[in-house]
Structure formats: C-alpha cells, structure tokens
C-alpha cells in the first residue's frame, strides 16, 4: 500500500500513526496504542529549575524555520523509527501546512526542537530532541504555551515516558483518546494564528496562571 500525505492525515484523524522498525527498513506500519500519552494543556509542569532556565532567555525560539533539520536531529540516534519514506511524508505535510516544528537555538546552533501534525484542534507530537540540557523541555514549554493560545484542546504524545511524565503528561486508554480526538476534530485551530511568546518569562507566567 502506498502511503500518501492524504492517507497519513486520514490516519491521524482515525487515531493511528506510522512507524518503521528502524532507519533502513523500507516498510512502515500503523500504530494504535492501547494506552496513549497526552499532555493536558492546563497541566504542563514547569519545575523551579526549568522556570529559571526559561526566564534566563539564553536561547532563541522559532516556529517552522528548520523543519527538515528538526526531523533529522530526531532521527540522529542509534535506534529510530524514522525511515526515508516517513521523513519524505512529513516534509510534504509540512509544505502543505499540516506538520509543524518548533526550534530552540543557541546563537545559530540548533540545540533542541519538536515536531508534529495538526488535525483540527489536536496536535500530534511526533518526536523531539535535545543537544543541550533542558533544550527539549524549553521546546515543549513554548509549544504548550502556543497551543493554548491558538485554540488547540488535545496534545497527543503517543506514548508516555518518564521524561514526559515529569512534565505533566499522563496516560489514557485508547477509548478515552478516541473520545478526546473526536471532540478535537470538531475544532478549527491554527498554530500560526498567534505569535510565539515574547519571552521565557511570559511562558512561565501564563503557565502559572493556567495550571
């Protein structure tokens, strides 16, 4: 079966996503986890140390400026589910305005980021990376802040890891996820409809007000 960008979007709307066994595997398969990781958008947890890092603003954050570089960085590990075809598909979704990346920079060096797919009011996070301490946490904090302000109601993390759980992510059943997704698909949200936060201080302050 040939997977097209249109089929991929349809899969996300049905609650499934693709993976490959490894980088060089030409095949991909559909995943529909029995337990699903999600970030409650009003429950993102910013620790005291992360708040200090965010307020320091010793970094720069951008949206959709280096999508391909973010995917490549996410795949740059000993084991990855991102094969060539998956990378091409997400690049096409990005060009169509459905896939987005948020990048964290130290000067001109890309040190962290996250990318995912938007369908309705759901943002389906695919992968993230960090080349410097707390860089992926910075990316997630800024992303959650942006999702809240642009009308999203569901932030899907696919699986729950210890790292994500420490930031407030939780695990729900497949049925619960499908119910949340159904509601989210009734909403029209646009991640580009509001600017990124003006500063890390703004991110921390708004998070305190909504958590």
matplotlib code that plots the C-alpha trace (Angstrom):
import matplotlib.pyplot as plt

x = [0.0, 1.3, 1.1, 0.3, 0.2, -3.6, -3.8, -1.4, -3.8, -6.7, -4.8, -4.2, -7.9, -8.6, -6.2, -3.3, 0.2, 3.1, 6.4, 9.2, 11.3, 14.5, 16.1, 16.9, 13.6, 11.7, 8.4, 6.2, 3.3, 0.4, 0.4, -2.7, -1.5, -3.7, -2.5, -1.9, 0.2, -1.2, -0.3, -3.3, -2.7, -3.6, -1.3, 2.2, 4.6, 7.4, 9.8, 11.7, 14.9, 13.2, 11.5, 14.9, 16.2, 13.2, 13.4, 17.1, 16.3, 19.7, 18.3, 16.1, 12.8, 11.3, 8.4, 8.6, 12.0, 14.0, 11.5, 13.8, 16.7, 14.4, 13.4, 17.0, 18.0, 15.2, 16.4, 20.0, 20.2, 21.3, 17.7, 15.0, 11.6, 12.0, 12.9, 13.3, 9.7, 8.4, 10.7, 9.5, 5.8, 6.2, 8.1, 5.2, 2.7, 4.9, 4.8, 1.0, 0.8, -0.2, 3.1, 5.0, 8.3, 9.4, 13.1, 15.4, 18.7, 21.8, 23.1, 22.9, 23.2, 20.0, 20.0, 16.5, 13.2, 9.9, 7.7, 4.2, 1.0, -2.1, -5.5, -8.4, -7.8, -5.4, -1.6, 0.0, 3.6, 5.9, 9.4, 11.7, 15.4, 17.9, 21.6, 21.9, 20.5, 16.8, 16.5, 13.7, 11.9, 12.2, 10.7, 7.8, 7.1, 7.0, 4.9, 2.3, 2.0, 1.4, -1.1, -3.1, -3.3, -4.1, -7.2, -5.9, -7.5, -5.5, -1.7, -1.0, 2.4, 1.7, 3.5, 4.2, 7.8, 9.4, 10.6, 7.2, 5.5, 7.9, 6.5, 2.8, 1.9, -0.5, -1.6, -5.2, -7.0, -7.5, -11.2, -10.6, -8.1, -10.6, -13.3, -10.9, -9.8, -13.4, -14.1, -10.8, -11.6, -14.7, -12.5, -10.5, -7.2, -4.2, -0.8, 0.3, -2.6, -0.7, 3.0, 5.4, 5.7, 7.7, 10.0, 10.5, 9.1, 5.8, 5.8, 6.3, 3.8, 1.0, 1.7, 1.3, -2.0, -3.5, -2.0]
y = [0.0, 3.4, 5.9, 9.4, 12.6, 12.5, 8.9, 9.9, 12.8, 10.4, 8.0, 10.8, 11.6, 7.9, 7.9, 5.9, 6.9, 5.3, 3.9, 1.9, -0.8, 1.1, 3.7, 1.4, -0.5, 0.4, -0.7, 1.2, 0.0, 1.6, 2.0, 2.3, 2.1, 0.5, 3.3, 6.8, 9.5, 13.1, 16.4, 18.1, 21.6, 23.1, 20.7, 21.3, 21.2, 23.7, 22.9, 25.6, 24.9, 24.9, 28.2, 29.7, 28.4, 29.8, 33.2, 33.4, 33.6, 32.4, 30.9, 31.8, 30.0, 29.8, 28.1, 26.3, 27.7, 24.4, 21.5, 19.2, 19.8, 19.0, 15.7, 14.8, 15.6, 13.5, 10.6, 11.1, 8.3, 4.7, 3.5, 5.4, 4.7, 7.5, 5.9, 7.7, 7.4, 8.7, 11.7, 12.5, 12.2, 14.6, 17.1, 17.0, 17.6, 20.5, 22.1, 21.6, 23.4, 20.3, 19.5, 22.0, 22.3, 24.4, 25.1, 26.1, 27.9, 28.9, 31.7, 30.0, 26.4, 24.2, 22.7, 21.4, 21.0, 19.2, 18.4, 17.1, 17.1, 19.3, 17.9, 20.1, 21.1, 18.2, 18.5, 15.1, 15.3, 13.0, 13.4, 15.8, 16.1, 17.9, 18.7, 20.8, 20.5, 21.3, 22.2, 19.8, 20.9, 24.5, 23.5, 21.7, 24.7, 27.1, 24.7, 24.1, 27.9, 28.4, 25.5, 27.0, 30.4, 29.1, 27.0, 23.5, 21.2, 18.0, 17.5, 13.8, 12.5, 8.9, 7.2, 8.2, 8.3, 9.2, 12.4, 13.4, 12.3, 14.6, 17.5, 16.6, 14.1, 11.4, 8.1, 7.4, 4.5, 4.1, 4.7, 7.9, 9.1, 8.5, 10.4, 13.4, 13.2, 13.2, 16.4, 18.0, 17.3, 19.4, 22.4, 24.5, 25.6, 27.2, 27.1, 30.1, 32.3, 33.8, 34.8, 32.8, 34.1, 37.3, 35.7, 32.7, 34.8, 35.1, 31.3, 30.8, 33.4, 32.1, 28.6, 29.6, 31.3, 28.3, 25.3]
z = [0.0, -1.0, 1.9, 0.6, 2.7, 2.4, 3.7, 6.6, 7.6, 7.4, 9.7, 12.3, 12.2, 12.9, 15.8, 14.3, 13.2, 11.3, 12.4, 10.9, 12.6, 12.0, 9.8, 6.9, 6.9, 3.7, 5.3, 7.7, 9.9, 11.7, 15.4, 17.6, 21.2, 23.9, 26.2, 24.9, 26.2, 26.3, 27.8, 29.5, 28.2, 31.6, 33.4, 31.9, 34.9, 35.0, 37.8, 39.7, 37.8, 34.4, 35.2, 36.0, 32.6, 30.8, 32.4, 31.6, 27.9, 26.9, 23.7, 20.8, 19.8, 16.2, 14.5, 11.2, 10.2, 10.2, 9.9, 8.0, 10.4, 13.3, 11.8, 11.0, 14.6, 16.0, 13.8, 14.7, 17.3, 17.4, 17.1, 15.2, 13.7, 11.2, 7.8, 4.5, 3.4, 6.8, 6.5, 3.0, 4.0, 6.9, 4.8, 2.4, 5.2, 6.4, 2.9, 2.9, 6.3, 8.4, 10.1, 12.2, 14.0, 16.9, 17.2, 20.0, 19.1, 21.0, 18.7, 15.3, 16.6, 16.7, 20.2, 20.6, 18.9, 18.5, 15.5, 15.0, 12.9, 13.5, 12.7, 13.9, 17.5, 18.1, 17.9, 17.5, 18.7, 16.8, 18.2, 19.9, 20.5, 22.8, 22.2, 25.3, 28.8, 29.1, 25.3, 24.7, 27.9, 26.6, 23.3, 25.0, 27.3, 24.4, 22.3, 25.1, 25.5, 21.8, 21.5, 24.4, 22.7, 19.2, 20.0, 20.5, 23.0, 22.7, 22.7, 21.8, 22.8, 21.5, 24.4, 28.0, 29.0, 32.4, 30.8, 29.6, 32.9, 34.8, 32.8, 33.5, 30.7, 31.6, 30.1, 29.0, 27.4, 23.7, 24.1, 26.1, 23.5, 20.7, 22.6, 23.1, 19.4, 18.2, 20.1, 18.9, 15.3, 15.6, 16.3, 13.8, 15.3, 13.6, 15.3, 13.2, 14.3, 17.2, 17.6, 19.8, 23.4, 23.7, 26.3, 28.6, 31.4, 29.6, 29.1, 32.9, 33.9, 31.7, 32.7, 36.4, 35.6, 33.8, 35.8]

ax = plt.figure().add_subplot(projection="3d")
ax.plot(x, y, z, "-o")
ax.set_aspect("equal")
plt.show()
